[in-house]
Amino acid sequence: MSGRHAVAAPASTGATPARYPFSAVVGQERLKLALILCAVSPGIGGVLIRGEKGTAKSTIVRGLGPLIAHGGTAHDGVSESPTGRVVELPIGATEDRVVGSLDLTAVLRDGEAVFTPGLLARADGGVLYIDEVNLLADHLVDVLLDAAASGRVTIERDGVSHTQPADFVLVGTMNPEEGELRPQLLDRFGLAVDVTAAREVDERVEVVRRRMDFDADPDRFVERYADDERALADRIAAARGSVGNVEISERELRRIAGICAHLDVDGLRGDIVVARTAAAHAALRGSTSVTEEDVRVGVELALPHRRRRDPFDESGMSEQQLDDALSAGDDAAGPPEEPEPDPDGPDGAPASEQREESFDGSPADSDPAGPQQDSSAEPVDQEVSGQSQQPPRGQMFGTAASSSGVRVRRLRADGVGDGDPGKRSRARSRRGHTVADTDFAHGGPIHLFGTVLRAAGRSVAAAEVSTLMPERLSVAPVDLRGAQRIGQEGNLVVFVVDLSGSMTARRRLSAVSRLCVDLLRDSYTRRDRVAVIVARGSRAELAVPPTKSVDIAVRRLADIRTGGRTPLAEGLIEAQRVIERARRAEPRRRPLLVVLTDGRATAGPDAAGRASVAAQRIRRNGIDSVVVDCEQGVVRLGLAADLAVRLGARTMRMDDLSVAALSAPATDRRPSRASAA
């Protein structure tokens, strides 16, 4: 379909209840500032809010809408956004619902290509709010971030080429315990703010008092803050009008570049966002030029989340790291420009006074440099000495540095699932390649060839009855066939790690530690949930309940003790319990059990027999499993391979998990003693 396309107006949302005023929120000043700066300059790229529930995230975002409403005319037939619109994007939204799509009913009924705008068009001139953005499909996050940065949404699909305005403030919230955004997507958010609940009693009391006043009489409460709201809205509007006239001097640009280089920020997006944020902050202050204060605000909001390249890297930025970065920025910026000589005084005096005032009386190349060198050297010595004094148990999952750096090959669950999007096992999905046609579901993908065949068959049957063959093929709603697509899903990966005395011998623990870190990193990139069970002594312990956050996994495993006997049966029993509980909570997420052991069950009566029974029970429950044989040495008993037989799992050596060595899925179910050799 080509040519001119009609555009349908989005449906009206109707009246909305009174919103809690933005100005009435107690605390959360950094979050409010970040949102205001994005309202002043939407090109910053939006705000990512990370933190606890119940910290007024949604209240603040919804309160921002009325402050940034602006008038205008309708675009391409799309009705203008109502005052203060905040459009919320559901986690389960499809791409056509987000960007818009053809009105299939109008196409089939009238033969006209009518384009129905999506949520991005509805958010034009307002706020697009995504709760739990870390659970949104990656390709949708890409679409949202592109639109937020460009201010327009472009649709190239279903034979339609269409562009329309999408000038909105993008705000996403997330709970890090539910899993992190990939660094590539994290970098696309302009600003990021971590929020926590107030710890001061007086502040908490004021929060409760205001909320109760609002609930008792919303209209009266809103009126109480009406003047503050109008003043803030006027301030934002004035800043939006003047931000384009703000100048960033060469010195401040060099300061920004020096800070980003010192923090080793990937790419140049961080530099650009800091510059835009600093300009917005200057405009908000009513200034026409960026100062060091504006740059500091930009750095605090735009760079901490960009320093993280790996799921095991620390997030955020300490005050000391910020001060060090700003000092590096001072060095890159160079000395401030000297003013014109005062004709009434000596030429050197004004420049000297200006220099002393800018650097608070301390030379830029003396005092700051000395303490930085001393303070940086001392922690290194302490860290080295601390490592040398660590007990053996600290070797397990202590730091990301324990990773071998080798990318492990994907382990997959057998068959085809229906789980959430990921990158591990095969699954029926709205994305991926089409493998068959099926009954059409409204809003789902259309199997074009299957639809044409169905319509052709119906036309032929009608022609046999009427003896007249239609001049052209007519497609009716009854002819529609859906496309069944196969993509990939994330799994629940349950690790059972043998930390008994036999595993700690011959430097085996170090190798197992590195392997576990590699496997956890792999699960992070494939959007899995992970759980870790450690078996040592007389019992098995669920060290990490199912989570998407590898940060939590690393922190909880850092101090796990090692040694003792091997309660292998208890580890397998606990794994089955964890999987059964997870299945009740997420029945579509398929489990994958990974057991790292040398196979020596020694804890409790008939340890080997009970381990065998537990393994066979797991196999009967249809749980896909992998046994990683950690046995080393010239003489090997092959007990891990025996365990794999009872689990119906594939067995492999630790070295087999490298990309070059592993080519078959985890569920080939070809265990044998020979495979452990």
N, C-alpha and C positions, 0 to 999 in steps of 0.2 A: 504494500500500500504506500502511496506517495502523494505528493501534492499538499494542498492545504488541509490541515487537520483542525477540526473543531475542538474546543477545550471546555470541558464541563466544570462548573464551579463546585468546589468542595462543599460538603453538607455543613449546615450550620450546627454549631455546638450548643446553642441555646444559652440561657442565663446561667451564670456561675455564682456560687455563694461568695460572701465577703472573704477577701484574702487577708491573711495576717500581714501587717505592714512591714516592709523591708527595714524601715528605720526603727521599728520596735524590737527587733531581735537583739538580745543581750549577748555581747561577746562575739566571737567568730569574726574578728575584724579583718584578719588576713583573707578569709574566704570572701567576705563582702567586698573587699578591695579588688580581689581578682575578678569577681563578676562585674564590678563597675568598670574596670579597665577594659574588659572584653566588650562591654556595652559601648564604651567610647570608641574602641577600634576593633570591630569584629574580625578584621584580618589577623588578629593575634592567634586565632584558631581555637578558641573555646577553653573551658576549664574542666579539669578532671578532679573530682572530689573523692578523696580516699579516707575511710575512717569508720568509726563505730556507728551503729544505728542509734537513733534518738538524739542526734546532735543538731537538729534544725536544718539539715541539708535541704530537704524538700521544701520546707517553709521559706527559706531564704531564696531559693531558686524561683518559686512561684511568686514571691513578693517582688522579684526583679522585673517581671513582665510589665506592670503599669508604669514603671519608671522609664522604659525605653520605647514605649509606643510612639509611633510617628505617623503622620498623615501621608496621603498619597493617593494615586489613582490605581485602578485595577490593572493587572498585567495579564495580557493575553486571555481575557475573560475570566481570570481567577479573581474572586472577590477579595477585597482588601482585608487584611487581618484585623479583627476587632481589637479594641484598645486592650493592651496588656495581655495578649494571647500567650499562653504557655502550652505548647503542644508536647504531649508525652508520648514517647515511642515505646510500644510494648516489646518485650523481649522476643516474643514469637512472631513479630512482624516479618512479612516476606518482602523481597526486594521490590516487587511491583507495587506493594502497598506503600513503600517508603518513597520511591522516586516517581511513581505513577505508571499507568499502563493504558492500553486500549480498553474502551468499554466494549467488551465482546458482544453483549446483548445488542447494542446499537449497530455494530458491524454486521451481525447476522440479520437483524431486522430491517435496517435501512441501507445497508451497503456503504455506510459512511464511516470513515475513521475518526471516531470521537475519542479524544485523549482525556483521561480522568487524572487530575493532579493527585500527587501523593502527599504524605505528611510533610515533606520538605517544603512544598508550596504553601501549605497551611501555616507553616512556621515563619514564613517570610515577614519580617518586621517584628518578630517576637523572639521567643526562647524555645529551643528544641531541647527537651529534657529526657535523658535516658537513665533510668535507674538500673543499677547492676550492669553497667556497660561492658564489664569484663565477661559477662555471659552471652553477649551478643555475637553473632557470627562475624568472623573477621572481614568477609567481603562487604557486609553492611557497614561496619565501622569505617572501612576505606571510603565508601560512598559518602558517608556523613561528613568525614573529615575533609574530603575534597570539596564538597559543597560549602562547608563552613569557611574554608580558606578562600574560595573563589567568589562566594556570594551568588552563585548560580548553580542550577542543576541541569545536566545535559542527559537526555535519554536517547540512546541509539539501540533500539530493539524492536522486534515485531514489525519491521519495515517502517518504523517511525523515527524521524530525526526531529527532536524538539528540545528547546532550551527555554528556561524561565527563571525568574529571580528566586533566590533562596537566601536572602540576607537575614541571618538569624544568629543569635548567640547560642553556641553549642555547649551544653553542660551535661557531663556524665558523672555518675556516682558509682562507687564500687566498694565492696568489703574485701580487703586483701586476703582474708582467710578463705574466700571462695575462689581464689586463684587470681594471678596477676595477668595484666595485659602483656602481650608480646612486646619486647622492646621496640620493634619497628612501629607498632601501633601506638605505644606509649609516647614515642617521639612526636607523633602527629598532633597530639594535644598541645596547644600553646602553653597553657599554665597548668600547674598541679598544686593542690593544697591538701595537706593532711589535717583532719579535724578530730578533736577529742572533746569529751564533755568537760564542762568547767569543774575545777577541783576546789575553788573557793566557795565557802558556805554562803556568803552574802550574794554572790553572783547566781548561785543555784536557786536561792530563795527568790531573787528578783525574776528569774525565768519563770518559776512556778506562778508567782503573783500575776505577772502579765498574761500568762496563758489562761489563768482562771478568769481574769477580767475580760479577756477576749471571748471566751466561751460563754460568759454570762450575758454580754451585750456586744456582739461583733460590730454593729454600726457605730455605737458610741466610742468603742475602742479605736476604730479606724479613724473617726473624726478627730480624736485626741492627737493623732500623729499626722493629720492631713497637712499641716504647715511644713513639717519636716520632710514629708514625702514630696511636696511641691518644690521645696528648695533643692532637694537632691535631684529631682527630675530635671529642673532647670540647669543645675550644674552639669549634669551628664549631657544634656542637649547642647549646652554651650561648648563643652569639651569636644563633642562630636563635630561641631562646626569648625573648631579651630585646630584640631589635631593635624590636619593636613598642612598647616602653616608652621608647625613646630620644626625647628632646625636642630640637627644633631651635628655638633662640631667634629672636626677631624680628630681632635683629642679624645672625645668621648667614644667615637667609633673605635679608636685604637684601644681604649680602655676595655670596651666590650670584647674585642677580639683577643686581647691579652688574657682576660678572665676565662673565656671559653677555651683558649689554648692551654691554660694552666690546669683546668679541670678535665682536659682531654676529652672534650665533648665531640662525639662523632658528627661529621657533616657540618653544614653551615646553617641548618634550620634554627639551631639554638641561638646563634648570633643574631639572626634576623628577628626572631621572636623577642629577644631581650631588647633590641633596638625599638621595635614597635611598642613594646610594653613601656619602655622608658619614655617614649614620645607621648603615649596616652597618659602616663602619670604626670608629665609636665603640663599637658593640656588641662588635666583635671585641676592642677594647681593654679591654672591661669597664666602659665608662663609660655613663652614662645621659643625657649631653648632648653635643651636637656642638660641636667647637671649630674654630678656624681650621686646625689641622693636618688634621682630617678633611675640611674643605672643599677644602684643597689637593690631597689625594689624589683626591677626586672630580673635581676639575677636570682633573688630569693624565690620568685614565683615561677621562673621559666627553666631553670637549670637543674635543680635537684633530681627530678625524675629522668633527666637525660643522661645522668652519670652511670646508669645501670645498664650494663651490656649483657649480663648473665643472670639467671635466676638466683644465683648464690651471692651476687654482689649486694652489699649493703645499700638500702635505699635512703634517700634524704641527704641532707648536708648539715653538718654540725656548725656551730658558730665559729669554731676555730678554722674549719675548712673554708667557710665563707670569708673570714677575715684574710686568710692566706690568699684566696683568689682575688680579693679586692686589692691586696698589696701588689700582686702580680699585675693587675690591671693598671695600678698607678705607675709601675715600672714601664709598662707598654705605652701608656699615655704620654709619658715624659713630663717635664716641668710645665706648669701652667704658663699661658702666654703672658708676657710682661705688658703692663699698661703703657700708654704713651707717657713720656717723661713730663713731670709737672714743671711748668716754666717758673713757678715761684719757689721751687726747692731743688735740692740736689737730685741729679738724674738717678742715682743708685738707690735712694731711700725708698721710693714707692715700690720698686720691684722687690726689694728685700722684704718690705713689710707684707706685700702680697704673698710672697712665697711662704713666709712664716705663718700667715693666717691660714693659707690653704692646707698646710701640713700640720696644723695644731702645734707649731713650735718645734717640731722634730724633723730633722733632715730626712728626706726620702731614702737616702742611700746609706744611712748609718744605723740608727736604732732599730728600725723594723728588720733589717737584714740579719743583725746579730742574733736577736732572740729566735728568729725563725730557724736559723741554722742549728742553734743549741737545742731548741725544742724538738726539732725533727730528728736529731741524732739520738736523743735520749730514748724516745719510744722504741726506736729500732733495736737498741741494745737490750732494752727490757724485753722486747718480744723474743729476741734470740735466746736470751737467758731463760725466759719463761718456757720456750719450747723445749729447751734441754732438760728442764726440770719436770716436764709433764709426765705423769704416770702412763703406762701402756694403754689404759682405757681411753685416754684422750685422743688416741690415734683415730678412733672411729668417727667418721663424719665431722671431724673437727672444723675444717675449713674447706672452702671450694678449691683451695690449692691442692687438696688431696686427689682431685680428679686426674685421670690419666690424659685427658684432653682428646681421647679417641672417640669418635662418634660411633655409637653402637648401632647395629642393624635392627630394623624394626621387628619386634615380636608381635604376632597377630593372633587374635582369636579366630577360631574356625568358622566357616560359613558366612552368612550375610545377616547383619543385625539391623536394628531400627533406632540406634542410640543417637545421642546428641552429636552435632558435627565435631569432628576431630581429625586426626591424621594417623590412626593406627590400623583399625580393621575395616573390612568392607561392610558397607551399610546402605540400605535404601535411603535416598536423600533427595532434596530438592535441587541439589547441585550434582555435578559429576556427569558421566556420560550416559546416554540413553541406551537401555538394553531391551526394552519391550514396551508395548502399549498396554494400557489397562483402563478400567472405568475412570471416567473423568471426574475429578473433584474440583468444586468451584474454587478458583484462585490458584489452582495448581498448574503445572506446566502442561502444554498441549503437545501431543504426539501428532505432528503435521501429517506424516505419511499415513498413519492409521486412520486419522480423521478423513482424509481424502478418499481412502479405500472404502470406509464405511459410507460416505456420502455417494460415492460412485455406485456401490452395490445397491443402495436404496433407489437411486435414479434409474438404474437398469430394471429393477423390479417394478417400479412405477411405469416405465415405458412398456413393459410387457403387458401390463394391464390396459394402458390407454393406447398402445400402439404408436405413441408419439414420443420421440426421444427429445429431451430438452436441449436447447441450443448451448447452454452453458451449465456447468455443474453448480448445483445449489447445495449449500451447506447449512444444515439446520442444527439447533442445539442438541438434538438427539444423536447427531453424528459424531459429536466430540469424543475424542479418546485422549486419555491422559498419558503422559510420558513417565515411565518408571525408570528412575535414574539410580545409578550406583555410585556412591561417593565413599567417604570414609567417616568413621566415628571414633570418638574417644572411649576408652574403657576404664574400668576400675582395675588397676594393677595392684595386687596385693603381694608384697615382698615378705617372705619368711626367711630371716637371716640367722644362720647358725653362728652364735658367738661363744661356743663352748671352748674348753681348753685345747682340744685338738685343732680347732680352727686358728688359734692364736700362735701356733708353733711355726717355726721356719719362715718367719716374715709373711705368713699367709694372710694375716689380718690386714696388713697394709694393702695387699692386692685386692682383697675383698672390699675394703673401704673405698678404694678408687673405683672399683667396678660399680658399687652401689651408688656413688655420686654420679657416675656416667649414666646409669639407668634412671635415676631420678631426674637428671637434666633432660634425658630423652622423653620421659613421661611429661615433663613440663611443656616441651615444644609440641607434643602431640595432643595436648589438651585433655589429658587423662586426669582421673582422680587417683590418688595413690594412698596406700596404707602400708605401714611397716610393722611387722611382728618380729620381735627378737626372742630367740630361744637360747637360754643359758641356765645353768644350775639345775633347779628342779621344776621350773615352770616357764611358760611363755608369756610374754608381755606385749600388749598392743601399744607400742611406743608412739605410733602416729595413726590416729583414726583417719578414715577416708577424708581427704582434703585435696584441693587443687593448688594449694600453696606449698611450693617446695621450700620456701623460707621456714615455714613451721616444721617441716620434716627435718631440715638440717639442724634447727635450733634444739629440737627435742631429742635428736640422736647424738648431739655433740658430747654428752656426758654419760652415754650408756656404758656400763661396765662389761667386761668380757671375762671369760674363764668359767671353769666348772664343768659339769656333765652336759650331755646333749639331750634335752627333752623334745626330741623331734616329733613324737606323737602329739604332745601338747601344742606344739607350734602349728601342726596341720589342723588340729581340732579348732584352735582359735581362728585360723584362717577361714575355715568353713563357717564359723559363727559370724565373722565379720562380713563375709560374702552374703550370707542369708539375710542379715539385717539390711545390708545395702540394697539387695534385690527388692525388699519390701518398700524401701524409700524411692528407688529408681529402677523400676522393673525393666526398662528398656536399655539400661547400661550394662553391657556384658562384662563379666569378670575375667581376669587373666591372672593366674597364680604363678609367681616366680619364686622358686625355692633355691637359696644359695646355701649349700651344705656339702660336707664330705660323705654324708650318708651314715655316719656312725651314731646310731641311737643308743645311748647309754644310761639315761636317767629313768629310775623307777623300775618296778618289776616287769619282766618280759618287754623291755623297751623296744626291741626290734619288732616283735609281734604286734604290739599296739600301734607302732608307726605304720606297719603294713596294712592293718585294718583301717586306720584313718585315711590312708592314701586311697584304698579301694573305695571307701565311701565317697570321697571327693570325685573319683572317676565316675561313679554311678550317678552323681548329681550333675554330670555334664559340664564340669568346670574345666576349661582349657588351662593347661599347666605347662610349665617349663622347669626343668631341674638343671641348675648350673653346678657342675661338678667342681668343687674347690679342692679336691684332693691333689696333693703334689708329691713329688719324690719318685724314685726309680720303681719301688714296689708299691703297687696300688691295688686296693681291694675291690674296687668297682662297686661299692655299696650305693653310691648315688645313682648309678645306672639301674640297679635293682629297684630302687625307689621309683624311678621314672617308669619302669614297667608297670608297677602297681598303680601309679597315677594315670597311666595312659598318656604320658607326656613325652616330649622329646628331651633327651639329655644332651648337654653340650659342655665343653670345657670353657673356662673363663676366656681363654684366648679366642674361642670360636665366636665370641660376640662382636668382634670387629667387623666393619663393613665388608672387608674383602673376604672374610671367611664364611659369613652367614648369608645364605641365599634363599633358604626355604623357610616357610612360615613355621611358627612355633608349634603348630598343631599337625604336623606331618605324621605324628604318632609312629615314629620309627625307632623306638628305644632299643638299645642293645648294648651289651658289654663292649663291643668293638667301638661304638660311637664315643665312649669315654676315653679311648686310648689316644 
